[in-house]
Amino acid sequence: MRVYISADMEGVAGVTAWEQVETIGGVEYARSQRLMTAEVNAAIRGALEAGATSVTVNDAHGRMRNIPPEDLHPGAQLISGTPKKLGMMEGIDRGFAVACFIGYHARAGSHGVLAHTYSDVVHRLEVNGQEMGELGLNALLAGYFGVPVVLVSGDQVLAGEARKILEGVEAVIVKEAVNYHAARSLPPRLAREKIRLGLVRALSKKSYQPLAAPAPATVTIKFNDPARAAAAAILPRSRFLDAATVTYTGADYLEAYQAARSLITLAKSS
């Protein structure tokens, strides 16, 4: 049984501020690296205890080189660095039995800790008319490859998002969002144990179904500034819906997913 883990940082227990998740944060960021790595290692332990034959971890936060390779559990392999063709889901393929999302956060505009969707330039993102955050977008990509997402960890807002779209998902809440920059977190050791046990439970179930990826698939992004939208609309085949909103339709979800990432990258460049 091959297990895939996509690891972000904003949803890790104890993390509540941007300086904790960006390299300019110095000692604050270094602490978050350790906390993130420890939660990932807890997930790896749970996967191996439940019978995983291999575990692949994709470092999915920021510049995607947050997990020190020497500190990763030796039972897993690490994908790190950028750019990556599939970004937060680099390495996913049809050979994986399940996927897990560790340290994830809620979508832009929600009440979750550090809630956003890929970038602060995005106000709202939809796939075929349904609002999505990073969790939904990445779960759909896993579904495109026939891989079900069986566990997510983060705050209670993220857990609510997951339960709405992923039937039977194990949603591990490691902190309760108070607001965008505040949370009541579990002690890190307890958070890790909840993740480990959650993955053991998740992998003991046999009835997960991949999230159905639509085809064709239309992504619609409302940016927080018309200038950002204008930069995004440089992408061929994209079109404006209004001054701040750009849409793109792909023949399948993989194309739409990659287009969404391209639209956001272009918007950030303006």
TAGIZI-V264412 format. One record per residue. SS is DSSP state (a for helix, b for strand, c for the rest). PHI is phi in whole degrees, -180 to 180 (* if undefined). D_LAST is the distance of its C-alpha to the last C-alpha in Angstrom with 2 decimals. Layout:
ss->{SS | SS}
phi->{PHI | PHI}
d_last->{D_LAST | D_LAST}
This chain:
ss->{c | b | b | b | b | b | b | c | c | c | c | c | c | c | c | c | c | a | a | a | c | c | a | a | a | c | a | a | a | a | a | a | a | a | a | a | a | a | a | a | a | a | a | a | a | a | a | a | a | c | c | c | c | b | b | b | b | b | b | c | c | c | c | c | c | c | c | c | a | a | a | c | c | c | c | b | b | b | b | c | c | c | c | c | c | c | a | a | a | c | c | c | c | c | c | c | c | b | b | b | b | b | c | c | c | c | c | c | c | c | c | c | c | c | c | c | c | c | c | c | c | b | b | b | b | b | b | c | c | b | b | c | c | a | a | a | a | a | a | a | a | a | a | a | c | c | c | b | b | b | b | b | b | b | b | a | a | a | a | a | a | a | a | a | a | c | c | c | c | b | b | b | b | b | b | b | b | b | b | c | c | b | b | b | b | c | c | a | a | a | a | a | a | a | a | a | a | a | a | a | a | a | a | a | c | c | c | c | c | c | c | c | c | c | c | c | b | b | b | b | b | b | b | c | c | a | a | a | a | a | a | a | c | c | c | c | c | c | b | b | b | b | c | c | b | b | b | b | b | b | c | c | a | a | a | a | a | a | a | a | a | a | a | a | a | a | a | a | c | c}
phi->{* | -91 | -117 | -110 | -124 | -104 | -118 | -108 | -120 | -63 | -91 | -72 | -58 | 94 | -95 | -141 | -137 | -63 | -65 | -80 | -119 | -122 | -60 | -68 | -75 | 61 | -65 | -64 | -66 | -60 | -65 | -65 | -57 | -65 | -65 | -61 | -61 | -67 | -69 | -63 | -63 | -64 | -65 | -62 | -60 | -63 | -62 | -67 | -62 | -86 | 108 | -61 | -91 | -156 | -132 | -114 | -110 | -105 | -68 | -116 | -107 | 55 | -81 | 64 | -141 | -99 | -87 | -64 | -55 | -71 | -100 | -74 | -53 | -67 | -85 | -132 | -112 | -116 | -106 | -140 | 93 | -137 | -81 | -130 | -60 | -107 | 55 | -65 | -117 | -56 | 95 | -66 | -156 | -71 | -81 | -82 | -79 | -148 | -127 | -134 | -116 | -109 | 71 | -81 | -127 | -78 | -75 | -55 | 86 | -92 | -94 | -75 | -66 | 54 | -64 | -165 | -127 | 69 | -160 | -74 | -81 | -95 | -90 | -159 | -132 | -128 | -120 | 49 | 86 | -101 | -64 | -136 | -109 | -62 | -59 | -64 | -61 | -75 | -66 | -65 | -68 | -59 | -64 | -58 | -93 | 77 | -112 | -81 | -90 | -106 | -149 | -133 | -134 | 163 | -88 | -70 | -72 | -60 | -61 | -63 | -59 | -63 | -67 | -75 | -116 | -120 | -63 | 77 | -63 | -86 | -106 | -95 | -94 | -103 | -160 | -106 | -66 | -92 | -162 | -57 | -118 | -147 | -156 | -101 | -98 | -68 | -57 | -51 | -64 | -69 | -59 | -64 | -66 | -63 | -66 | -59 | -66 | -63 | -72 | -60 | -63 | -60 | -79 | -83 | -87 | -124 | -112 | -70 | -120 | -62 | -69 | -69 | -89 | -73 | -149 | -68 | -130 | -114 | -103 | -126 | -121 | -95 | -89 | -86 | -158 | -57 | -65 | -65 | -63 | -62 | -68 | -62 | -70 | -65 | -60 | -55 | 75 | -82 | -150 | -78 | -100 | -154 | -60 | -113 | -124 | -124 | -130 | -148 | -114 | -106 | -63 | -142 | -69 | -57 | -62 | -65 | -62 | -68 | -66 | -60 | -64 | -67 | -59 | -68 | -62 | -63 | -62 | -67 | -80 | -80}
d_last->{44.03 | 40.53 | 38.18 | 34.37 | 32.50 | 28.77 | 28.24 | 25.57 | 26.01 | 25.14 | 28.25 | 30.67 | 33.56 | 33.10 | 29.29 | 27.84 | 25.10 | 21.77 | 23.43 | 25.88 | 23.46 | 21.20 | 22.64 | 22.24 | 24.84 | 27.60 | 30.87 | 29.37 | 27.16 | 30.18 | 32.26 | 29.83 | 29.94 | 33.70 | 33.64 | 31.29 | 33.45 | 36.60 | 35.52 | 34.62 | 38.00 | 39.73 | 38.31 | 39.48 | 42.92 | 43.16 | 42.24 | 44.83 | 47.46 | 46.95 | 47.57 | 44.28 | 45.04 | 41.58 | 38.42 | 34.91 | 32.27 | 28.55 | 26.62 | 23.74 | 22.05 | 18.91 | 19.40 | 22.62 | 25.15 | 26.58 | 30.09 | 32.36 | 34.18 | 37.45 | 37.33 | 36.83 | 40.00 | 41.79 | 42.21 | 38.60 | 36.17 | 32.58 | 29.39 | 26.75 | 23.68 | 20.47 | 19.26 | 21.58 | 21.85 | 22.82 | 20.90 | 22.88 | 25.69 | 26.11 | 29.79 | 30.83 | 33.42 | 36.49 | 38.78 | 37.79 | 40.10 | 37.76 | 34.38 | 33.75 | 30.66 | 31.17 | 29.26 | 27.06 | 25.57 | 25.36 | 22.63 | 20.00 | 21.89 | 25.20 | 27.47 | 27.18 | 26.56 | 22.87 | 22.28 | 18.91 | 17.89 | 16.08 | 13.31 | 13.11 | 10.29 | 13.23 | 15.89 | 18.27 | 18.82 | 21.92 | 23.89 | 26.35 | 26.22 | 26.84 | 24.49 | 23.72 | 22.41 | 22.22 | 26.01 | 26.42 | 23.87 | 25.47 | 28.97 | 28.45 | 27.48 | 30.60 | 32.50 | 31.31 | 33.15 | 36.09 | 35.60 | 36.22 | 34.48 | 37.49 | 36.23 | 33.27 | 33.19 | 31.30 | 31.90 | 33.88 | 30.91 | 29.71 | 33.35 | 33.56 | 30.63 | 32.34 | 35.72 | 34.52 | 33.28 | 35.24 | 38.96 | 41.02 | 38.21 | 39.22 | 36.83 | 37.39 | 36.44 | 36.10 | 34.92 | 34.99 | 31.87 | 32.84 | 29.36 | 25.77 | 26.84 | 30.54 | 32.84 | 36.47 | 36.47 | 39.34 | 40.67 | 38.80 | 42.04 | 42.76 | 39.26 | 39.76 | 43.18 | 41.91 | 39.36 | 42.10 | 44.56 | 42.03 | 41.32 | 45.05 | 45.57 | 42.73 | 44.07 | 47.56 | 46.64 | 46.93 | 45.54 | 41.73 | 39.97 | 36.48 | 33.98 | 34.04 | 30.84 | 30.44 | 30.55 | 28.91 | 26.04 | 23.33 | 20.27 | 18.75 | 15.72 | 15.22 | 11.92 | 12.24 | 10.15 | 10.34 | 6.91 | 5.95 | 9.05 | 8.48 | 5.93 | 8.62 | 11.33 | 11.06 | 13.31 | 16.84 | 19.14 | 16.67 | 17.25 | 16.44 | 19.02 | 17.80 | 14.86 | 13.31 | 15.08 | 14.76 | 17.78 | 19.03 | 22.71 | 24.03 | 27.65 | 28.00 | 26.30 | 25.32 | 23.23 | 21.65 | 20.99 | 19.26 | 17.20 | 16.15 | 15.02 | 13.09 | 11.40 | 10.42 | 9.32 | 7.03 | 5.71 | 5.59 | 3.82 | 0.00}
